[in-house]
Amino acid sequence: MNRFEKEDLQREMAEVERHLTACLRDPGFGGAIGEILRDVGESKGKRLRPRLLLLAGRYGERFETARERLCRLGALVELVHMASLIHDDIVDDAPLRRGAPTIQSKYGKDRAVYAGDLLLSRIVQSLFRDGFTRVGAFFGEAVEAMCMGELGQMACRFREDTTVDQYMRNIYGKTAALCRLACRAGAVESGCREDVQAQLEDLGVNFGYMFQIRDDLLDFVSDAAREGKCTQMDFREGILTLPVLYAMEKEPARQKIVALLREAEAGRFGEKEAQCLQEVVASSGGLARAAADMEMYAQKALQAVETLPDHGVSDVFRGLLQKSQQGGCR
């Protein structure tokens, strides 16, 4: 097995970008669709999921011959993520993402719906055209889990009886399922042994849990200038995240949070209420407990890395975990 070099990953990510550009091509029908696809392509995150896929692929004995196909799969995984963000912003009526206008706020909800669907249709075409038969089923499972996670979250909106178990099931679909797909697809396509595939899937799931809890913590400390959204945005939408759920396990914090939730449901949740929620969740230990869980899942992902055969990739995985935990790759 060839020794991994960081420059290799840079070249592979450049190939992923080339495939993304091809997938985001203007169909030539006129109207705003070409502009939408260009905007989608220019709104670049850190490409976390393609990186996970390519790194996972390094552990397979067929990696060298599968490299080009792995780059194609990396682009398709990122397209799933892009489509999900477009649809999420429609549901949330979000005006901004990464500080820029969302597709739905700039072009309207109707066009945004079809733009997201167009990306999904191109994913399906590519999976069939390029012969990703087995991996294609994994894509279907991941998209189903994503839909179930969002539906589960919707069912819990403004419900004070939401449990931590429900929250964990929902964030599996919202975030962890796609990270699992990235690691699973990379492992299978490159010919990893079954035990290595299982280890990489565990890494992806725990990575996803860690990342989503981190995102939920940021909802309490971010601001529109840095994150492109208001603080406590989830709570304003009736979504109880892990810090809030932990805080609600104590009295009188629970009573205060339920009263604030009713204010949010009535559309009366302003900056005063946001500050009150911040103080209650922090003082009751909700933020600290959620941060401890984030660290736990980061350590579980790291343990999976440590049990894998090291040929240079482990250090990159460790760096990606640390950067995702401290910063952001959304």
C-alpha positions in Angstrom: 0.0 0.0 0.0 1.4 3.4 -1.0 2.3 5.8 1.7 -0.2 8.7 2.0 1.0 12.2 1.2 -1.1 15.3 1.9 -0.4 16.5 -1.6 -2.2 13.5 -3.0 -5.4 14.5 -1.1 -5.1 18.0 -2.5 -4.9 16.6 -6.1 -7.9 14.3 -5.4 -9.9 17.2 -4.0 -9.2 19.2 -7.1 -10.6 16.3 -9.1 -13.7 16.3 -6.9 -14.1 19.9 -7.7 -13.9 19.2 -11.4 -16.6 16.6 -11.1 -18.8 18.9 -9.1 -18.4 21.6 -11.8 -19.6 19.1 -14.3 -22.6 18.1 -12.2 -23.5 21.7 -11.7 -23.5 22.5 -15.4 -26.2 24.8 -16.8 -28.8 22.6 -18.6 -29.3 25.5 -21.1 -33.0 25.9 -20.6 -32.8 29.6 -19.9 -34.2 31.3 -16.9 -32.6 31.4 -13.5 -31.5 27.8 -13.2 -28.0 28.4 -14.6 -27.5 31.2 -12.1 -28.7 29.1 -9.2 -26.3 26.3 -10.1 -23.4 28.7 -10.3 -24.4 30.1 -6.9 -24.5 26.6 -5.5 -21.0 25.9 -6.8 -19.5 29.1 -5.5 -20.9 28.6 -2.0 -18.0 26.4 -1.0 -17.7 24.8 2.5 -14.7 22.8 3.5 -15.9 19.7 1.5 -15.8 17.7 4.7 -17.7 14.7 3.4 -15.6 14.1 0.2 -12.5 14.3 2.4 -13.9 11.6 4.7 -14.7 9.4 1.7 -11.3 9.8 0.1 -9.5 9.2 3.4 -11.6 6.1 4.1 -10.8 4.9 0.6 -7.1 4.9 1.4 -7.5 1.8 3.6 -8.6 -0.4 0.7 -6.3 -2.6 -1.4 -7.9 -1.4 -4.6 -7.4 2.3 -3.8 -5.0 3.1 -6.7 -7.2 1.6 -9.3 -10.4 3.1 -7.7 -9.0 6.6 -7.2 -10.9 8.2 -10.1 -14.2 6.5 -9.0 -13.6 7.6 -5.5 -13.3 11.2 -6.7 -16.6 10.9 -8.6 -18.2 9.5 -5.4 -16.8 12.3 -3.4 -18.5 14.8 -5.7 -21.8 12.9 -5.4 -21.7 12.8 -1.6 -21.2 16.6 -1.6 -24.1 17.0 -4.0 -26.4 15.2 -1.6 -25.2 17.6 1.1 -25.8 20.6 -1.2 -29.3 19.5 -2.1 -30.2 18.9 1.5 -29.0 22.5 2.5 -31.2 24.0 -0.3 -34.2 22.1 1.0 -33.4 22.8 4.7 -33.3 26.6 3.9 -36.7 26.4 2.3 -38.2 24.6 5.3 -36.5 27.0 7.7 -37.2 30.1 5.5 -33.6 30.9 6.2 -32.4 34.2 4.6 -28.6 33.5 5.0 -26.2 30.6 4.9 -22.5 31.2 5.5 -23.3 34.9 5.5 -24.7 34.9 2.0 -28.3 34.9 0.7 -29.8 31.4 0.5 -31.1 30.1 -2.8 -34.7 30.3 -1.6 -34.3 33.9 -0.4 -32.6 35.0 -3.6 -34.6 33.1 -6.2 -37.8 32.1 -4.4 -39.0 28.9 -2.9 -40.4 27.3 -6.1 -37.1 27.6 -8.0 -35.2 26.4 -4.9 -37.3 23.3 -4.6 -36.6 22.3 -8.2 -33.0 23.2 -8.0 -32.5 20.8 -5.0 -34.5 18.1 -6.9 -32.3 18.7 -10.0 -29.2 18.0 -8.0 -30.7 14.8 -6.7 -31.6 13.7 -10.2 -28.1 14.2 -11.4 -26.8 12.1 -8.5 -29.1 9.2 -9.5 -28.0 9.5 -13.1 -24.3 9.4 -12.2 -24.7 6.5 -9.9 -26.4 4.4 -12.6 -24.2 5.7 -15.5 -20.9 5.0 -13.7 -22.0 1.6 -12.4 -22.0 2.3 -8.7 -24.5 -0.5 -8.1 -23.7 -1.5 -4.5 -22.7 2.0 -3.3 -25.8 3.4 -5.0 -28.0 1.5 -2.5 -26.0 3.2 0.3 -26.9 6.6 -1.1 -30.6 5.6 -1.1 -30.3 4.5 2.6 -28.6 7.7 3.6 -31.1 10.0 1.9 -33.9 8.0 3.5 -32.3 8.5 6.9 -31.9 12.2 6.3 -35.5 12.5 5.4 -36.5 10.5 8.5 -34.3 12.7 10.7 -35.9 15.9 9.4 -39.4 14.5 9.8 -38.6 13.3 13.3 -37.3 16.7 14.2 -40.5 18.3 12.8 -42.6 16.0 14.9 -40.8 17.2 18.0 -41.2 20.9 17.3 -42.4 22.8 20.4 -42.8 19.6 22.3 -41.6 19.9 25.8 -41.6 16.1 26.2 -38.9 15.6 23.6 -36.3 13.2 24.9 -32.5 12.9 24.4 -33.1 9.6 22.6 -35.4 11.2 20.1 -32.8 14.0 19.6 -30.1 11.4 18.9 -32.3 9.5 16.4 -33.0 12.8 14.6 -29.4 14.0 14.4 -28.3 10.6 13.1 -30.5 11.3 10.1 -29.7 15.0 9.9 -25.9 14.7 10.0 -24.4 11.3 11.0 -26.0 9.3 8.2 -24.2 11.3 5.5 -20.8 11.1 7.3 -21.4 7.4 7.6 -22.2 7.2 3.9 -19.0 9.0 3.0 -16.8 6.6 5.0 -18.8 3.5 4.0 -18.8 4.3 0.2 -15.0 5.0 0.3 -14.3 1.8 2.2 -16.4 -0.4 -0.1 -15.4 1.1 -3.4 -11.7 0.7 -2.5 -12.0 -2.9 -1.4 -11.6 -2.6 2.4 -12.0 -5.7 4.5 -15.3 -6.0 6.2 -13.8 -5.3 9.7 -12.2 -2.2 8.4 -15.4 -1.1 6.7 -17.2 -1.5 10.1 -14.5 0.6 11.8 -14.8 3.3 9.2 -18.6 3.4 9.4 -18.3 3.8 13.2 -15.8 6.6 12.6 -18.3 8.3 10.3 -21.3 8.0 12.7 -19.4 9.3 15.7 -17.9 12.1 13.6 -21.4 13.1 12.6 -22.7 13.1 16.1 -19.8 15.2 17.2 -20.2 17.6 14.4 -24.0 18.1 15.0 -23.6 18.6 18.7 -20.9 21.2 18.0 -23.3 22.9 15.7 -26.0 23.0 18.4 -23.6 24.5 20.8 -22.7 27.2 18.3 -26.4 28.1 18.2 -25.8 29.6 21.7 -22.5 31.4 21.1 -22.5 32.4 17.4 -23.9 35.6 15.9 -25.1 36.6 12.5 -21.9 38.2 11.5 -19.8 35.1 12.2 -22.3 32.3 11.4 -24.9 33.9 9.2 -27.7 33.3 11.6 -29.2 34.5 14.9 -28.5 32.9 18.2 -30.9 30.3 19.5 -32.3 30.0 16.0 -33.2 26.3 16.6 -35.2 27.2 19.8 -37.0 30.0 17.9 -38.2 27.3 15.5 -39.3 25.0 18.4 -36.3 22.6 18.0 -34.9 21.5 21.4 -31.3 20.6 21.0 -29.0 18.7 23.4 -27.9 21.7 25.6 -31.6 22.6 26.1 -32.7 19.0 26.7 -30.0 18.5 29.4 -31.0 21.8 31.0 -34.6 20.7 31.2 -33.7 17.8 33.3 -33.4 20.2 36.3 -35.9 22.4 38.1 -36.6 25.3 38.0 -34.7 25.4 34.7 -37.3 23.2 33.0 -40.2 25.5 34.0 -38.3 28.6 32.7 -37.4 26.9 29.4 -41.0 25.6 28.9 -42.3 29.2 29.4 -39.8 30.5 26.9 -40.8 27.7 24.4 -44.4 28.9 24.6 -43.2 32.4 23.9 -41.3 31.2 20.9 -44.3 29.2 19.7 -46.4 32.4 19.9 -43.7 34.4 18.0 -42.7 36.5 21.0 -39.1 35.3 21.3 -36.8 38.3 21.1 -33.3 39.2 22.3 -34.4 39.4 25.9 -35.8 35.9 25.8 -32.7 34.7 24.0 -30.5 36.1 26.7 -32.7 34.4 29.4 -32.4 31.1 27.6 -28.7 31.4 27.3 -28.3 32.1 31.1 -30.7 29.2 32.1 -29.0 26.6 29.9 -25.5 27.7 30.9 -26.3 27.9 34.7 -28.1 24.5 34.7 -25.1 22.8 33.1 -26.7 22.1 29.8 -23.9 23.6 27.7 -21.2 21.9 29.8 -22.9 18.5 29.5 -23.5 18.8 25.7 -19.8 19.9 25.3 -18.8 16.8 27.2 -20.9 14.6 24.9 -19.3 16.3 21.9 -15.9 15.4 23.3 -17.0 11.8 23.9 -18.1 11.3 20.3 -14.8 12.9 19.1 -12.9 10.5 21.2 -14.9 7.5 19.9 -14.1 8.7 16.3 -10.5 9.0 17.3 -10.5 5.5 18.8 -11.7 4.1 15.5 -8.8 5.9 13.8 -6.3 4.4 16.2 -7.5 0.9 15.6 -7.1 1.2 11.8 -3.8 0.3 10.1 -1.7 3.5 9.9 -0.1 4.3 6.6 -0.1 8.1 6.9 -3.9 8.7 6.9 -4.4 8.6 10.6 -2.7 11.9 11.3 -4.9 13.6 8.6 -8.0 12.1 10.2 -6.9 13.4 13.6 -6.4 16.9 12.2 -9.8 16.8 10.5 -11.5 15.8 13.8 -9.7 18.5 15.7 -10.6 21.2 13.1 -14.2 20.1 12.9 -14.5 20.1 16.7 -13.1 23.5 17.1 -14.0 25.3 13.9 -16.4 24.4 11.2 -16.6 22.5 8.0 -20.3 22.9 7.2 
